[in-house]
Amino acid sequence: MPLFRGTLESGLIRKWRGPPVNIRRPPPFCKCYLRSSSINAKRTPAAETRKPRADGTRNRQSLIDAAKAAFAEAGMNVSLEEIARRAGVGIGTLYRHFPSREAVVEAVYRREVEQLAAAVPQLLEDWPPGEALHKWMHLFIDYIATKRMIAPSLGSLTGRSSALYATSAELITGAISTLVKRAVTAGDVRKDIAPSDLLRAMVGVSYQNPDAGWEASARRVIDLLMDGLRRVKP
C-alpha cells in the first residue's frame, strides 16, 4: 500500500474537523443599556407639594369667622380694619388672604354653603335619617340668615356671582337629596316627597317673610313641614 503510506507521510490526509461552533454571549452591561430604557420620573414642583401653613389656615378661618360676626353686628359696611382687629391679626394679613371686600364676602358665603353640605354625613351618623333631615332643615335656616344678610354685596361680584350660585345650588341639592333618600329608605318620611319640592318649600318659607322675626317664624314652619313629611305608621 505504498500510495496510502505516501499520502499519510505527505500529510494529505488530516483529522476531520467539524464547522466552528458560534457561542453567543450576552454583551457586557454597559451604558448603552441604560440609555435604551427610558425612565420617566415626573418631578412634582415644590409649589404643588407645599401645604398651607397651619397658622395661615388658622388666620383665614379666624378672618371668616370675624367677618361673619362683624357683618351681623355692625352691618355690611364694617371696615376691613375692624374685621382684622376682631380676628386678632393685622390688616396686612387680611389682604394676603382676601385682596378686597368682595373677596371677604364671597369667602363667608362659600363657607356657609360648604358647611351646610358637609354636615350631612355627621348628621346621618349621629341621628336616624328622619331626624337628620329635620336638623339639617334648621341648619338651612342658619344658612339663609347669612345669605339674606350678605346677598346685596354678593350681587356686586361681577362675573363671579352666577358661578358661585351655581356651585352652591349643586352642593345644596346634593345634600338634601341624600337626606331625603335615606329618610325614605328608612321609612321615616313619606315616599311621595321629592327633594326639589322640599327645597322649594324651604326657600319660600325663608324668603317670603320680610319681617324682623322671620327666622323664628321660618323655624316653626319647618317643624310643621317635617310633621307633614313623617310617614304615618299603621
BALOBA-1460 file (C-alpha; in Angstrom, 3 decimals):
// residues 234
<rec num="1" residu="m" x="0.000" y="0.000" z="0.000"/>
<rec num="2" residu="p" x="2.704" y="2.495" z="-0.980"/>
<rec num="3" residu="l" x="0.253" y="5.094" z="-2.220"/>
<rec num="4" residu="f" x="-1.674" y="5.237" z="1.056"/>
<rec num="5" residu="r" x="1.547" y="5.305" z="3.039"/>
<rec num="6" residu="g" x="2.841" y="8.097" z="0.925"/>
<rec num="7" residu="t" x="-0.304" y="10.050" z="1.378"/>
<rec num="8" residu="l" x="-0.032" y="9.787" z="5.122"/>
<rec num="9" residu="e" x="3.518" y="10.826" z="5.023"/>
<rec num="10" residu="s" x="2.752" y="13.778" z="2.791"/>
<rec num="11" residu="g" x="0.063" y="14.989" z="5.253"/>
<rec num="12" residu="l" x="-2.700" y="14.974" z="2.670"/>
<rec num="13" residu="i" x="-4.940" y="13.017" z="4.999"/>
<rec num="14" residu="r" x="-5.700" y="15.111" z="8.101"/>
<rec num="15" residu="k" x="-8.010" y="14.717" z="11.024"/>
<rec num="16" residu="w" x="-11.527" y="15.843" z="10.104"/>
<rec num="17" residu="r" x="-12.861" y="18.838" z="11.944"/>
<rec num="18" residu="g" x="-16.483" y="19.970" z="12.069"/>
<rec num="19" residu="p" x="-17.630" y="23.555" z="11.410"/>
<rec num="20" residu="p" x="-16.776" y="26.076" z="14.094"/>
<rec num="21" residu="v" x="-19.311" y="26.494" z="16.894"/>
<rec num="22" residu="n" x="-20.511" y="30.064" z="17.485"/>
<rec num="23" residu="i" x="-21.218" y="30.723" z="21.140"/>
<rec num="24" residu="r" x="-23.473" y="33.720" z="21.669"/>
<rec num="25" residu="r" x="-22.741" y="35.556" z="24.858"/>
<rec num="26" residu="p" x="-24.801" y="38.437" z="26.168"/>
<rec num="27" residu="p" x="-22.928" y="41.664" z="25.735"/>
<rec num="28" residu="p" x="-21.470" y="43.164" z="28.865"/>
<rec num="29" residu="f" x="-23.605" y="45.501" z="30.913"/>
<rec num="30" residu="c" x="-22.834" y="48.937" z="29.640"/>
<rec num="31" residu="k" x="-24.197" y="52.432" z="29.471"/>
<rec num="32" residu="c" x="-25.958" y="51.738" z="26.183"/>
<rec num="33" residu="y" x="-28.496" y="49.540" z="28.024"/>
<rec num="34" residu="l" x="-29.218" y="52.344" z="30.420"/>
<rec num="35" residu="r" x="-29.914" y="54.636" z="27.527"/>
<rec num="36" residu="s" x="-32.179" y="52.143" z="25.740"/>
<rec num="37" residu="s" x="-34.761" y="52.040" z="28.534"/>
<rec num="38" residu="s" x="-36.097" y="55.482" z="29.301"/>
<rec num="39" residu="i" x="-37.084" y="56.175" z="32.856"/>
<rec num="40" residu="n" x="-39.972" y="58.578" z="33.152"/>
<rec num="41" residu="a" x="-39.717" y="60.209" z="36.534"/>
<rec num="42" residu="k" x="-42.176" y="63.001" z="36.991"/>
<rec num="43" residu="r" x="-40.975" y="65.599" z="39.355"/>
<rec num="44" residu="t" x="-43.627" y="67.458" z="41.235"/>
<rec num="45" residu="p" x="-42.811" y="71.119" z="41.591"/>
<rec num="46" residu="a" x="-42.212" y="72.215" z="45.119"/>
<rec num="47" residu="a" x="-45.057" y="74.711" z="44.854"/>
<rec num="48" residu="e" x="-47.559" y="71.889" z="44.233"/>
<rec num="49" residu="t" x="-46.454" y="69.765" z="47.172"/>
<rec num="50" residu="r" x="-46.184" y="72.596" z="49.642"/>
<rec num="51" residu="k" x="-49.125" y="72.560" z="52.023"/>
<rec num="52" residu="p" x="-50.617" y="75.692" z="53.535"/>
<rec num="53" residu="r" x="-49.033" y="76.628" z="56.807"/>
<rec num="54" residu="a" x="-51.115" y="75.856" z="59.867"/>
<rec num="55" residu="d" x="-51.042" y="79.448" z="61.070"/>
<rec num="56" residu="g" x="-52.110" y="80.678" z="57.636"/>
<rec num="57" residu="t" x="-55.105" y="78.337" z="57.591"/>
<rec num="58" residu="r" x="-55.975" y="79.335" z="61.135"/>
<rec num="59" residu="n" x="-55.781" y="83.043" z="60.298"/>
<rec num="60" residu="r" x="-58.007" y="82.575" z="57.270"/>
<rec num="61" residu="q" x="-60.672" y="80.798" z="59.296"/>
<rec num="62" residu="s" x="-60.464" y="83.425" z="62.043"/>
<rec num="63" residu="l" x="-60.949" y="86.180" z="59.470"/>
<rec num="64" residu="i" x="-64.025" y="84.483" z="58.013"/>
<rec num="65" residu="d" x="-65.498" y="83.986" z="61.486"/>
<rec num="66" residu="a" x="-64.783" y="87.605" z="62.405"/>
<rec num="67" residu="a" x="-66.239" y="88.875" z="59.139"/>
<rec num="68" residu="k" x="-69.480" y="86.946" z="59.597"/>
<rec num="69" residu="a" x="-69.874" y="88.224" z="63.166"/>
<rec num="70" residu="a" x="-68.994" y="91.786" z="62.170"/>
<rec num="71" residu="f" x="-71.464" y="91.785" z="59.278"/>
<rec num="72" residu="a" x="-74.219" y="90.588" z="61.617"/>
<rec num="73" residu="e" x="-73.452" y="93.091" z="64.376"/>
<rec num="74" residu="a" x="-72.217" y="96.184" z="62.550"/>
<rec num="75" residu="g" x="-73.626" y="95.773" z="59.055"/>
<rec num="76" residu="m" x="-72.053" y="95.098" z="55.702"/>
<rec num="77" residu="n" x="-70.202" y="98.426" z="55.704"/>
<rec num="78" residu="v" x="-67.992" y="97.465" z="58.632"/>
<rec num="79" residu="s" x="-64.365" y="98.325" z="57.900"/>
<rec num="80" residu="l" x="-61.837" y="95.680" z="56.957"/>
<rec num="81" residu="e" x="-59.616" y="97.018" z="59.727"/>
<rec num="82" residu="e" x="-62.353" y="96.145" z="62.224"/>
<rec num="83" residu="i" x="-62.621" y="92.636" z="60.814"/>
<rec num="84" residu="a" x="-58.853" y="92.184" z="61.122"/>
<rec num="85" residu="r" x="-58.951" y="93.517" z="64.689"/>
<rec num="86" residu="r" x="-61.705" y="91.067" z="65.637"/>
<rec num="87" residu="a" x="-59.687" y="88.220" z="64.138"/>
<rec num="88" residu="g" x="-56.603" y="89.252" z="66.082"/>
<rec num="89" residu="v" x="-54.447" y="89.839" z="63.004"/>
<rec num="90" residu="g" x="-53.061" y="92.834" z="61.164"/>
<rec num="91" residu="i" x="-54.663" y="94.386" z="58.112"/>
<rec num="92" residu="g" x="-51.757" y="93.098" z="56.022"/>
<rec num="93" residu="t" x="-52.676" y="89.534" z="56.948"/>
<rec num="94" residu="l" x="-56.252" y="90.156" z="55.880"/>
<rec num="95" residu="y" x="-55.156" y="91.468" z="52.487"/>
<rec num="96" residu="r" x="-52.862" y="88.492" z="51.974"/>
<rec num="97" residu="h" x="-55.880" y="86.206" z="52.219"/>
<rec num="98" residu="f" x="-58.550" y="88.482" z="50.768"/>
<rec num="99" residu="p" x="-57.434" y="91.218" z="48.367"/>
<rec num="100" residu="s" x="-60.783" y="93.057" z="48.514"/>
<rec num="101" residu="r" x="-64.011" y="93.404" z="50.499"/>
<rec num="102" residu="e" x="-65.795" y="91.400" z="47.826"/>
<rec num="103" residu="a" x="-63.371" y="88.523" z="48.400"/>
<rec num="104" residu="v" x="-64.219" y="88.546" z="52.118"/>
<rec num="105" residu="v" x="-67.957" y="88.446" z="51.393"/>
<rec num="106" residu="e" x="-67.510" y="85.631" z="48.892"/>
<rec num="107" residu="a" x="-65.442" y="83.606" z="51.368"/>
<rec num="108" residu="v" x="-68.112" y="83.969" z="54.071"/>
<rec num="109" residu="y" x="-70.854" y="82.818" z="51.721"/>
<rec num="110" residu="r" x="-68.838" y="79.966" z="50.249"/>
<rec num="111" residu="r" x="-68.003" y="78.581" z="53.679"/>
<rec num="112" residu="e" x="-71.651" y="78.682" z="54.761"/>
<rec num="113" residu="v" x="-72.602" y="76.544" z="51.783"/>
<rec num="114" residu="e" x="-69.710" y="74.131" z="52.279"/>
<rec num="115" residu="q" x="-70.551" y="73.669" z="55.952"/>
<rec num="116" residu="l" x="-74.198" y="73.033" z="55.128"/>
<rec num="117" residu="a" x="-73.254" y="70.298" z="52.651"/>
<rec num="118" residu="a" x="-70.534" y="68.838" z="54.878"/>
<rec num="119" residu="a" x="-72.948" y="68.449" z="57.803"/>
<rec num="120" residu="v" x="-74.850" y="65.620" z="56.093"/>
<rec num="121" residu="p" x="-72.512" y="62.671" z="56.854"/>
<rec num="122" residu="q" x="-72.183" y="63.598" z="60.514"/>
<rec num="123" residu="l" x="-75.925" y="64.076" z="60.959"/>
<rec num="124" residu="l" x="-76.608" y="60.674" z="59.397"/>
<rec num="125" residu="e" x="-74.046" y="59.099" z="61.694"/>
<rec num="126" residu="d" x="-75.465" y="60.674" z="64.850"/>
<rec num="127" residu="w" x="-79.221" y="60.516" z="64.174"/>
<rec num="128" residu="p" x="-81.836" y="58.377" z="62.437"/>
<rec num="129" residu="p" x="-82.340" y="59.568" z="58.834"/>
<rec num="130" residu="g" x="-85.623" y="61.349" z="59.578"/>
<rec num="131" residu="e" x="-84.146" y="63.303" z="62.480"/>
<rec num="132" residu="a" x="-81.001" y="64.022" z="60.458"/>
<rec num="133" residu="l" x="-83.176" y="65.578" z="57.760"/>
<rec num="134" residu="h" x="-85.097" y="67.644" z="60.312"/>
<rec num="135" residu="k" x="-81.913" y="69.006" z="61.903"/>
<rec num="136" residu="w" x="-80.434" y="69.803" z="58.501"/>
<rec num="137" residu="m" x="-83.545" y="71.799" z="57.619"/>
<rec num="138" residu="h" x="-82.855" y="74.002" z="60.649"/>
<rec num="139" residu="l" x="-79.222" y="74.375" z="59.536"/>
<rec num="140" residu="f" x="-80.620" y="75.535" z="56.217"/>
<rec num="141" residu="i" x="-82.379" y="78.379" z="58.033"/>
<rec num="142" residu="d" x="-79.000" y="79.411" z="59.509"/>
<rec num="143" residu="y" x="-77.548" y="79.446" z="56.007"/>
<rec num="144" residu="i" x="-80.442" y="81.538" z="54.688"/>
<rec num="145" residu="a" x="-79.984" y="84.008" z="57.531"/>
<rec num="146" residu="t" x="-76.381" y="84.619" z="56.465"/>
<rec num="147" residu="k" x="-77.290" y="84.743" z="52.796"/>
<rec num="148" residu="r" x="-80.029" y="87.288" z="53.348"/>
<rec num="149" residu="m" x="-77.543" y="89.458" z="55.210"/>
<rec num="150" residu="i" x="-74.842" y="89.454" z="52.554"/>
<rec num="151" residu="a" x="-76.950" y="88.989" z="49.407"/>
<rec num="152" residu="p" x="-76.726" y="92.667" z="48.318"/>
<rec num="153" residu="s" x="-72.932" y="92.506" z="48.476"/>
<rec num="154" residu="l" x="-72.864" y="89.192" z="46.640"/>
<rec num="155" residu="g" x="-74.580" y="90.911" z="43.752"/>
<rec num="156" residu="s" x="-71.512" y="93.105" z="43.282"/>
<rec num="157" residu="l" x="-69.312" y="90.118" z="42.426"/>
<rec num="158" residu="t" x="-69.275" y="90.954" z="38.742"/>
<rec num="159" residu="g" x="-68.756" y="87.867" z="36.611"/>
<rec num="160" residu="r" x="-68.453" y="85.523" z="39.604"/>
<rec num="161" residu="s" x="-71.813" y="85.608" z="41.352"/>
<rec num="162" residu="s" x="-73.579" y="83.381" z="38.810"/>
<rec num="163" residu="a" x="-70.874" y="80.715" z="39.002"/>
<rec num="164" residu="l" x="-70.856" y="80.964" z="42.793"/>
<rec num="165" residu="y" x="-74.617" y="80.496" z="42.979"/>
<rec num="166" residu="a" x="-74.483" y="77.568" z="40.543"/>
<rec num="167" residu="t" x="-71.896" y="75.765" z="42.662"/>
<rec num="168" residu="s" x="-73.893" y="76.470" z="45.813"/>
<rec num="169" residu="a" x="-77.110" y="75.142" z="44.294"/>
<rec num="170" residu="e" x="-75.339" y="71.938" z="43.280"/>
<rec num="171" residu="l" x="-73.973" y="71.333" z="46.777"/>
<rec num="172" residu="i" x="-77.285" y="72.065" z="48.495"/>
<rec num="173" residu="t" x="-79.303" y="69.947" z="46.065"/>
<rec num="174" residu="g" x="-76.927" y="67.029" z="46.565"/>
<rec num="175" residu="a" x="-77.143" y="67.350" z="50.342"/>
<rec num="176" residu="i" x="-80.926" y="67.401" z="50.601"/>
<rec num="177" residu="s" x="-81.265" y="64.614" z="48.012"/>
<rec num="178" residu="t" x="-79.036" y="62.359" z="50.104"/>
<rec num="179" residu="l" x="-81.005" y="63.074" z="53.266"/>
<rec num="180" residu="v" x="-84.440" y="62.595" z="51.705"/>
<rec num="181" residu="k" x="-83.449" y="59.321" z="50.039"/>
<rec num="182" residu="r" x="-82.055" y="57.933" z="53.276"/>
<rec num="183" residu="a" x="-85.159" y="59.010" z="55.203"/>
<rec num="184" residu="v" x="-87.478" y="57.437" z="52.628"/>
<rec num="185" residu="t" x="-85.492" y="54.194" z="52.631"/>
<rec num="186" residu="a" x="-85.633" y="54.060" z="56.425"/>
<rec num="187" residu="g" x="-89.396" y="54.607" z="56.375"/>
<rec num="188" residu="d" x="-89.096" y="57.857" z="58.354"/>
<rec num="189" residu="v" x="-90.814" y="60.055" z="55.766"/>
<rec num="190" residu="r" x="-93.417" y="59.508" z="53.106"/>
<rec num="191" residu="k" x="-92.332" y="58.163" z="49.731"/>
<rec num="192" residu="d" x="-94.041" y="60.752" z="47.537"/>
<rec num="193" residu="i" x="-91.784" y="63.648" z="48.570"/>
<rec num="194" residu="a" x="-89.236" y="64.905" z="46.054"/>
<rec num="195" residu="p" x="-86.099" y="66.650" z="47.319"/>
<rec num="196" residu="s" x="-86.684" y="69.535" z="44.915"/>
<rec num="197" residu="d" x="-90.209" y="70.049" z="46.286"/>
<rec num="198" residu="l" x="-88.938" y="70.207" z="49.850"/>
<rec num="199" residu="l" x="-86.118" y="72.570" z="48.935"/>
<rec num="200" residu="r" x="-88.531" y="74.860" z="47.118"/>
<rec num="201" residu="a" x="-90.801" y="74.946" z="50.158"/>
<rec num="202" residu="m" x="-87.903" y="75.765" z="52.486"/>
<rec num="203" residu="v" x="-86.688" y="78.599" z="50.257"/>
<rec num="204" residu="g" x="-90.199" y="80.001" z="50.074"/>
<rec num="205" residu="v" x="-90.581" y="79.896" z="53.836"/>
<rec num="206" residu="s" x="-87.264" y="81.714" z="54.278"/>
<rec num="207" residu="y" x="-87.589" y="84.439" z="51.679"/>
<rec num="208" residu="q" x="-91.279" y="85.311" z="51.656"/>
<rec num="209" residu="n" x="-91.168" y="86.724" z="55.173"/>
<rec num="210" residu="p" x="-89.616" y="90.227" z="55.286"/>
<rec num="211" residu="d" x="-90.376" y="90.852" z="58.958"/>
<rec num="212" residu="a" x="-87.687" y="91.118" z="61.590"/>
<rec num="213" residu="g" x="-88.916" y="87.929" z="63.233"/>
<rec num="214" residu="w" x="-88.777" y="85.901" z="60.032"/>
<rec num="215" residu="e" x="-86.265" y="83.387" z="61.409"/>
<rec num="216" residu="a" x="-88.405" y="82.224" z="64.343"/>
<rec num="217" residu="s" x="-91.407" y="82.006" z="62.029"/>
<rec num="218" residu="a" x="-89.413" y="80.027" z="59.462"/>
<rec num="219" residu="r" x="-88.320" y="77.519" z="62.100"/>
<rec num="220" residu="r" x="-91.901" y="76.955" z="63.197"/>
<rec num="221" residu="v" x="-92.950" y="76.325" z="59.600"/>
<rec num="222" residu="i" x="-90.008" y="73.951" z="59.143"/>
<rec num="223" residu="d" x="-91.284" y="71.911" z="62.081"/>
<rec num="224" residu="l" x="-94.738" y="71.839" z="60.510"/>
<rec num="225" residu="l" x="-93.218" y="70.708" z="57.205"/>
<rec num="226" residu="m" x="-91.439" y="67.884" z="58.971"/>
<rec num="227" residu="d" x="-94.622" y="66.796" z="60.712"/>
<rec num="228" residu="g" x="-96.280" y="66.555" z="57.302"/>
<rec num="229" residu="l" x="-93.370" y="64.584" z="55.884"/>
<rec num="230" residu="r" x="-93.357" y="61.925" z="58.547"/>
<rec num="231" residu="r" x="-94.817" y="58.646" z="57.435"/>
<rec num="232" residu="v" x="-97.886" y="57.615" z="59.379"/>
<rec num="233" residu="k" x="-97.232" y="54.089" z="60.542"/>
<rec num="234" residu="p" x="-100.269" y="51.787" z="60.964"/>
